[in-house]
Amino acid sequence: MYKSFLAVVLIIVSVFIYIWQQNTSTRFAYKLSSLQSEYDKISSGNKSLQMKINSILALDKMHKIAVEKNLSIPDESSIVYID
């Protein structure tokens, strides 16, 4: 009688441990998925900001070269539009 009771308790404890493990695994997988999507969002924003920085730096460099070569913005009358 004592051994069968012990066997039933052991089986019940084993089932609870298995269910707890599966539950924990599922929660971690959900959290990982959430963090991955957040990382992808931040990474995309970072790439966008890096492109904006590069664009600004390129414009600053272009302005510096134009000043060194004494270039200026042309008058409206000297601009020719071609169709």
C-alpha atoms as one frame of an Amber mdcrd trajectory, in Angstrom:
protein
   0.000   0.000   0.000   2.806   2.408   0.929   4.725   1.709  -2.333   1.668
   2.266  -4.529   0.915   5.563  -2.753   4.530   6.624  -3.223   4.375   5.655
  -6.911   1.193   7.732  -7.444   2.750  10.738  -5.684   5.889  10.367  -7.792
   3.841  10.254 -10.998   1.816  13.321  -9.969   4.965  15.259  -9.065   6.542
  14.234 -12.375   3.480  15.453 -14.295   3.526  18.785 -12.442   7.238  19.224
 -13.142   6.661  18.464 -16.843   3.768  20.951 -17.046   5.814  23.612 -15.220
   8.725  23.050 -17.603   6.492  23.359 -20.667   4.850  26.478 -19.279   8.204
  28.087 -18.523   9.529  27.165 -21.946   6.490  28.707 -23.643   6.788  31.921
 -21.622  10.479  32.237 -22.482   9.772  31.623 -26.170   7.096  34.339 -26.141
   9.424  36.755 -24.352  12.224  35.960 -26.812   9.910  36.593 -29.762   8.826
  39.899 -28.252  12.417  40.973 -27.635  13.430  39.916 -31.158  10.725  42.079
 -32.724  11.742  44.999 -30.496  15.382  44.509 -31.516  14.428  44.443 -35.207
  12.422  47.655 -34.787  15.290  49.435 -33.012  17.820  48.128 -35.527  15.729
  49.448 -38.412  15.457  52.855 -36.731  19.208  52.829 -36.141  19.888  52.156
 -39.836  17.556  54.987 -40.799  19.309  57.399 -38.438  22.730  56.290 -39.686
  21.661  57.016 -43.268  20.424  60.457 -42.185  23.752  61.172 -40.448  25.679
  60.078 -43.543  23.502  62.328 -45.709  24.132  65.332 -43.457  27.876  64.636
 -43.373  27.935  64.362 -47.173  26.153  67.726 -47.494  28.584  69.335 -45.051
  31.525  67.937 -47.022  30.014  69.171 -50.286  29.512  72.641 -48.783  33.117
  72.713 -47.544  34.443  71.792 -51.001  32.223  74.432 -52.632  33.549  77.099
 -50.250  37.167  76.005 -50.913  36.622  76.315 -54.684  34.790  79.647 -54.313
  31.551  78.270 -55.720  28.293  80.067 -54.954  24.558  79.617 -55.459  23.636
  80.900 -58.935  21.167  83.718 -59.552  17.672  82.784 -60.668  18.375  84.437
 -64.053  21.416  82.238 -64.731  19.534  78.958 -64.239  18.508  77.264 -67.486
  15.738  74.630 -67.395  15.736  71.895 -70.040  12.626  69.907 -70.915
